[in-house]
Amino acid sequence: MENTSSLALLERIQHGEPWTPALIDGAIADPGLFRDLAEPLADAFDPRLADAYVRVFSEVIERVHPGLRASELIARYERVRQPRRFHGRDPAKVFVLSRVTLGADAAITSVVLDAVLQRFRKSEVFFVGPRKCWEMFAANPRVRLLVTPYQRGATLQQKLAASRALEAPCSAANSIVVDPDSRLTQLGLLPVCPEDRYYFFDSRSETRPGSLSQLAALWVEETFGVAAQPWIGDLGAWAGFGDVTVSLGVGGNEAKRIPDPFERKLLEALAETGRSVLVDKGAGGEEGERVERAADGLGNVETFQGDFAPFARSIAGSRLYVGYDSAGQHVAAAAGTPRIISVFAGYPNERFVERWHPAGSGKVDVIRAKDRDPQRTLDAVRQALSSF
């Protein structure tokens, strides 16, 4: 009997083998559809796999919403992925779609927001996405919020419903939609407005070198004719002060984490610098417990639990940020934190590291820990700390 899981379908795609309708049906029923299929196809930053994503997920969408034909979705995608310059009068409204995750919004969506705020000075600008992501930019009163909840753990049907619900607001007269390759449109596949008012950044098929922040800056300059850069807001409450800020969150992806006793040894090494250290506990739960264990008894290490925006502002005020490949590193880069030490573990290929490399004005040390070896990773961190 044929295995119809998302992993089986992924393996066929990676080997260039054809897939069957039964595999598509099996993947739709698989709770791991996004984790085991969509994310690996996107994270490879391989044009061939990006094209495979388009073909597979167009079929998935047609199965769930038969009124949307896969062939038409693919044809539309091939048109909108072609870069084009904005011409004409400024729109009354500009809708900028969230990348849904904090790190991607700090690294990529912030560049798009910077561009449209410059280019369309009299237009209303809406950040379309979760409130927690918008809070990073809320210090700018021009960035309004169109709340669009998108839960990582939602079902396929719920995610597609959230996407389709955007059609009404985003199709408003005299408006445009700017899509930085958002999951809200399933990476550009689902139409949310008339095609001639839609501007799409195809971040996964881009072949030029650079980080996603740098590529987004190139794209907005080519599309809107302005130079833009990552940023976060600098107003509002702080989580507290630390010369060093630390995040040990991995967004539920344990492959990004270095096994024990790395985190305890890391905080010990940071405490030995004599600087004050502030560690984010994330949303609590397992991550919070890990942080508490790692920080226990270290006198100059404090912990914080709460909303991300206050911690982002603490990152902006620190001298050094240390963490795994996650949101904090991109906030640090956007805020111009002088030093960043970022640990990349469990990454699929070197292109992934290049794309998610934090691009800021400060000195960045990226530590490649693909083998997730605690001692080798700690030695590399200590080496980077020797010049702090």
Secondary structure, DSSP 8 states (H G I E B T S, - for coil): ----SHHHHHHHHHTT----HHHHHHHHH-TTHIIIIIHHHHHT--HHHHHHHHHHHHHHHHHH-TTS-HHHHHHHHHHHTS-----SS--SEEEEE--SSHHHIIIIIHHHHHHHHHH-TTSEEEEEE-HHHHTTTTTSTTEEEEE----TTS-HHHHHHHHHTTHHHHT-TTEEEEESS-GGGTTTTS--S-GGGEEE--TTT--SSS-HHHHHHHHHHHHHS----------S--S---SEEEE---TT-GGGS--TTHHHHHHHHHHTTT--EEEE-TTSHHHHHHHHHHHTT-TTEEEE-S-HHHHHHHHHT-SEEEEESSHHHHHHHHHT-SEEEEEE-S-S-HHHHHHHS---SSEEEEEE-TT--HHHHHHHHHHHHTT-
